[in-house]
Amino acid sequence: MKQRAWRMVKWASLIISVGSVLLAAVLMGLEGPTELASKAVDKERPRTKVESPVLIERKDGDVAWQLRAEEANQQLDGRMHLIKPTLLLFTEDEREIPIVSEQAWFDPLKRDIHFQDNVTVHYKTWVLYTEVMIYKNARDELYIPGDFRVKGETLRARGKDLRLNRQTEQLTVDQGIWIEDSKPQWTGVMP
């Protein structure tokens, strides 16, 4: 009797095991290879897409900058790729410095923003144009590593390697600058 019970337990376990394998094979067959392939691709690329994102940075209780874009996509390296971004950089005296470009990348850890393609900065009475600009959050400054052009009512300038500190609004050009001003306001300078 004991042997017969053990034999039945063995056969029942074998039937359950084979049935489980067959059921798994049938279910996998129903899934299909194309659906499996598409699920593998989803694991490689995050599908985080945000329309009209807004990011705000505060320093010492005041808003330092506000970043908006038409669209943002999360990248594998953690950065956000922004389409048609606009950065409003606020100075200490609450003046807005708008910066627009075709695209930008935002690093959420460093809080840096790398602008690229048709970058335009409106500052006081003039407009600055460049192809690449980086906002370095730790230094609280805009940095242009390459060429830039400036146009104002009476001012035209070209240069390379510019820095603008948000707090002090101090401009520094490291590689040289050419300036033409049709109405200079400095003492002792005649047109």
C-alpha positions, 0 to 999 in steps of 0.5 A: 500500500505504501509503495502504491501511494509513493508511485501515485505521488511520483506520477502526480508530480511528473504530470504536474511538472510536465504540464507546467513546462507545456503551459509555459511553452504555450504561453510564450508562444502566444506572446510572439517574438516581435512583442518580446523584442519590443519589450527588450527595447523598452528596457534600454530606452526610458520613455520619460517624455514631459511636455512643457516642463518647468524647473525652478532653482532657488538660492538663499530663498530667492528664485535664481532661475526658471527653466521652461521648454516645449518638451523634455526627454529623459536620457539614459545618462540621467540628463534631460534633453530639452526642446526649445528651452527658455531660461529666465536668469534673475539677477540680484536686483531682480532683473530678468535675463532671458536665454533661448535656444533650439535645444539644451541638456539639463543635469539634475545632479549638478543643476547645470544647463548646456544650451546649443544651437541658435542661443540668444541672450537678452541683457539690458539694452543688447542681445548676445548670439552664440551657438553654445552656452553653459550655465554652471550652477555651482559658480552661478555663471553663464559661460560661452566657450566659443565665439559670440556676437553682441548687438545693441542700439549703438554697440556691436561686439565680437569675441570668444570665451565669455563669462557672466556672473549672475549675482554681480552681473560682471562680464569677463572675456578671456580670449579677446573682444572687438567692440564698436560703439557709435555713441560712447558714454565714457568720460574723455572719449569722443566719437 
